[in-house]
Amino acid sequence: MATVNRRDFLASSTAAAGLAWSGGLQAQSGKVMTGVIGTGGRGTADLRSVLEHGTVAALCDTNAERLAAAATVAARDTPATVADYRRVLDRKDIEAVVIATPPFLHAEMAIAALQAGKHVYCEKPVAITPETVQAVVKAVKASNRVFVVGQQLRSYRRLGDAVKKIRAGEIGDVLMVKAQRHMDRDLSHSGSSAEWFFDVEKSGGYLIEMSVHNLDLCNWAVGATPVKAAGFGGILFYKDDPPGRSIMDGYTLSYDYANGVKLYFTQMVFHPPGLPGGGQFVHVYGQKGAVDLMGDTSVYALDGGAPPRELAPKVEESPHEHMRAFFDTIRTGAPNPADVMIGATGALTAIMGHQAIVHGKVVTWKDVAGPLAS
């Protein structure tokens, strides 16, 4: 596999990802027959987006109740229902698939779908180990198919406008980013996701499964991937709860970038309701001021001499925009908002932090990106 340098790794061009439009007859006519694999909470949300912009030909889930509920949601298209995802890939009329299964299955299913000639919308994280991330990148580059990762923040127009202005120097050179994802409770211990989420080998834990969104936004604002990470964390509050738990519930991380930018990130799931300082934010600090990137995108002057000003105007954001972009890329070759390189970057940044905590040492980009790092 050809090596990709860090700058290329962040590039979002369809050429770099090998994502040329296949030009299928159904795609040209605007009707993209799609299979949805995984119909839990995230999968059902994706299903609703497919119904807005595509045609649902098949649904797949190993849970009969979830599958029946999804079939009701998609009743307009009368999709077939199957328990084995390979039956979806066998269908010649299906051009695209949406993969919304537990993270440990993403790489296997995405690679199989690409090899079957399907366009793929794969939920984040693209994979949960360095080796499987690299395998997905290799499969995409060999496929000549559209591959979009479900990192929906990349399709938020307001965030895109704000990042462009940050990168253009609106706050001066970026010096530091401070970000967090604090919640007031653990993920449900009795919901369907509990079947896999609390096993780190299946989900990757909060950091890899969820915070890939937050970390990718930080990388996007900085315009680079970190070169090293260090951190501390563990099961601090929910000890053996649920029984057999192997994912952490709190941690702190520090990332260092080649351009000198520092990122400080924390996450926990026991922030008391009402206590100030909870929730999510990404604060980007520059030489001229700072931006509340996940909030109202206001710029705060460093000297405090001017009131906060809006960096990017509010716009109506469709909950289906990211899926629309997927289908537009298939139909017309429109720009891919979150190609495999963006998905791999986000996943590897999270994996890098996880490994730093687990091994109690500084982990470098080269340690996790392997041949993709050079």
N, C-alpha and C positions, 0 to 999 in steps of 0.2 A: 504494500500500500504506500502511495506517495505521502511524504511528510507534509505537514501543514504548519506554518509558523504562527505565532500568537496573533499577529495582526490579521492574517488570513482567517484564523479560527473565529475571529469576531465578525468577519465580513458576512453580510447577509445577502450576497448576490446569488441568484439561482445558478449561475455558471459555476461558482465555487462548490456548490453542493451537488452539482450534477442533476439539476432538477428541470430538465427540458420538458416542455409540454408534449404529451404523447399524441394529442390530436385525434383521440378516438371519436367515432361517429356520434356516440351518445353525448360526449363532452361538447362536441361542436354544436349539437342541437340544443345545448343548455340543460339536458336531462342527464344528470350524473347518478347512476344507480349505485347506492351506497349500502354497505353492511356495517352495522354497529355491534362491536364485540365488547361486552360488558355493559350491563344495564342497571348498575347500582345508582347511587346518588349522582356522581359525576357523569356516569354514562347516560343517565336519563336527561341531564341538563344538555349534554352534547346532542342527544337524540332530538331534543326540541329545536336545537340550532340547525340540525340537518333538515328537519321538516320545513324550516324557513327558507333553505337555499338549495336543497337537493331532494332526492327521492329515496326513501328507505325500502330497500329490497329484502333485507334479512336482518334479523336480530339474533344475538347469541349470548347465552348465559348458562352457567351450570346450575343456577338456582331457578327452579320452575316458577316460583311466585314472582320473583323479580322479572322474569321473562314475560309472564302473562301480563303484568302491570305495564311493561314497556310496549307490548303489542297493543294494548288499549290506547296508550298515548299515540302510537303510530297507526291507528286504525285507518286513517285516510289512505295510506299506501298499501294496506293489507300485506305486510311483510311476512316472509317465512320465518319460523322460529326454530332454532337448533341449539343443541348443547355443546357441540364440538366446533370450535372456530375454524377448523380445517374445511368443514362443509361450506362455510362462507367463502373461503378462498378458492374452492373448487368451482364456484359459479362463474362461468365465462361472461355473463351479462353484468356482473358487479365490477365496476371500474375503480371504486374507492372504498376504503374501510376506515372506520373510526375505532381506535383501540382505547378502551377505558377500563381496563382490568387492573388488579393489584400490580404495583410497580415491578415486582420480580418477574412478571410475565411479559412486560413490555418489549424487551429486546427480542425474545424468542418469536413473539407474534409479529412484530414489525418486520423482522428479517424474513420470516416466512411469507408475509404479505407482499413484500417487495419482490421476492423471488417468484411469486405467483403473478407478478405484473400489475399489482394494484398500487394506486396512489394511497398514501397513508397520512392520516391525522392521528398522531400518537399523543396521548395525554402525558403530561410531565410526571415524574422525571423520565427522560428518554430511556434510562437504565439506572441501576443502582450500584454497579461496580465499574471500575475503570475498564476492565476487559470487555464487558458487555457494551459499554458506551462506544468503545473503539470498534466493536463488531458491527454496531448499527451504522456508524459513520461509513465504514467500508461497504456495507450493503447498499446504502443510499447512493454512494458514489458510483457503484456498479450498476445501478438500476435504471437510470434515466426516467425516474418517476418523481412526482411531487411528494415531498415529505414535510409536513408541518407539525411542530411540537405545540402542545396545548399550553404554552406560556402566554396567556391571554393579555397580559400587560403590554406586550409588544404591539397589540392592535389598538391600544387606547390612544386616540389622536392627541389628547391633551398632554399625556406623558411624552409622546413622540415629539411634540412641539417644544415642550420644556427641555427635553434632553438635547435637542438640536441647538437650542439657545445656550444651554450650559456649555456644550462642546464648542460653540462659536465664541465663547469668552464673556458671556453676560455677567458672570460672577468672578471673572478672572480665572487664573489657573486653579483647578480643583486641588485642594490640599488634603482633605479628610472627609470621610463619610461615616455618619453614625446612624445605625439602623437597628430596629428591634421588631419582634413579633411576640407580644405578650398577651396571653389569654387568661381568662379567669377560671377555666376548668379543663380537665382532660377530655380527649375525644370520648364519646360514649362507649362505655364498657359493655353495652348490651346491643348496640346497633350492628348492622350487617358488616360494617368495616372492621369491627373488632375481631372478626375471624382471621384477619391477616395483619392489621395495622400494628399491633403491639409486638409482633415478631420482627426484629430488625432485619432479618434475612429476607423478609418478604416485602417490607415497606421502605426500609432504609431509615425509618424513624421520622420525627417531625422535621428535622433539618433537611433531609434529602427529599422527602415526599411533599412537604409543603413550602419550606423556605427557599426552595429553588426559585420561586417567583421573586422573593425579596432580594436574594443575592444576585439574580440576573439583572434586576433593576439597578442595583449598585454598580455592577460591571458596565452596564449600558451607559450610565451617567459618567463613569470614569473614562470609558472608552478603552478598556483593557481588561485582561484577566489577571488575578493576583499571582505573584511568583512564589509566595510561601504563606503558610497559615500556622497558627498556634492557638490552643484553647484548652478550656477546662469545662467539664460537665459531668452529668450522671443522672441516676434516678434519685432525685432529691426528696420528693414529696410522696409520689405514688409508688412506694416500695412494694414490689411483688403484687401490684394492683393495676390491672387484673393479674391473677396468678400466672407466673411464667413470663411476665413482662420482660422484654429485653431492650426496649427503646428508652432513651433518656427523656426526662421531662424538664430539664433546664440546663443551659450552658451559656458560656461567653466565648467569643471568638475574636481573634485579631488577624486581619489579612494585610499583607504588604504587597504593593504594586511596584513594578519596575520604574515607574515615573515618580516614585516617592510618596504616592498617595497611600494613606492608611484607612482601613475600614475596621470599625468596631461594631460587632453584631451580637445581640443577645436574644435569647428566646426562653420563655417559660410558660407553663400552663397552670400557674397557681397565683396569678395576680388578682388580689381581692377586688371585686366590683366596687366602683366608686373611688378607689385609690388613684390619685393623679399619677400620670405617667404610664398608663396601660395602653393597649392597642398596638397598632403598627405605625411605623413612620420610617422615612428615609430622609435624613438631613444631609445635604451636600454643602460642604464648606469650601469657599473659594477666597481668593485674595481680596475681593471687593465686598463679599457678603455671603449669605447662606440661603439655600432654597429648601422649602418644605415640600419635597418632591411627591410624596404620597398623599399630602393633604391638599391645600388649595393652591399649590405651586407658587406661593408668595415668595418674593425675594426680600430678605432682611439685610439692610445695609450694615456693614461691619462697624462703622462708627456710630450707628444709631441716630444719625443726624437727619434721616429721612424716614417717613412712614413706610411700612411694607407695601410693595407694589406687586401686581399680578404679573407673573412671568409668561404664562400661557392662558388664554381665555377659556372659560368653561364652554364645553360643547356637549351636545346630546350624544351619549355613547350607547350604542346598541349592544345588548348582551350577546348578540349573535354575530358580532363583527368579525371575530377571529375565524369562525367557521365560514363566513362569507368569503373571507380572504382565501381560505383553502380552496373553495370551489372556483373562485375567480382565477387563481393560479393554474388550476387544471384547465379551465375553459379557454382562457385568453393568454396565459403566460404572465399574468400580473405579478408584481413583486411579492415575494414570499416574506411574510412578516416575522416568521420564526422558523428558519430552516434548521437542518440537522446540526449545523455548526453552533447556532445559538442554543439549541437544546443540549448539545454536548458540553458547551461552555458552562451553562448553568448547572448541569448535573455534576460535572467534575469539580466546580467550585464548592458545591455542597459536600461532595465526597471527600474533598481535600480537608475541609474543616472537620468532618466526622472522623477521619483517620487521625488527624492531629490530636483530637481528644482521646480517642481510644488507645492510641499508642503512646500518648504522653510525650510527644516530640514535635519539632517543627517539620511540617510536610511541605514539599515543594511541588510546584506545578508539574515539573518533569516526573515526579514520583507517580502522579496519577494520570497524566496525559500520555505518558510513554512516547510512542512514535509520533503522536500528534503534536508534541510540544516543540519539536525542533524546527 
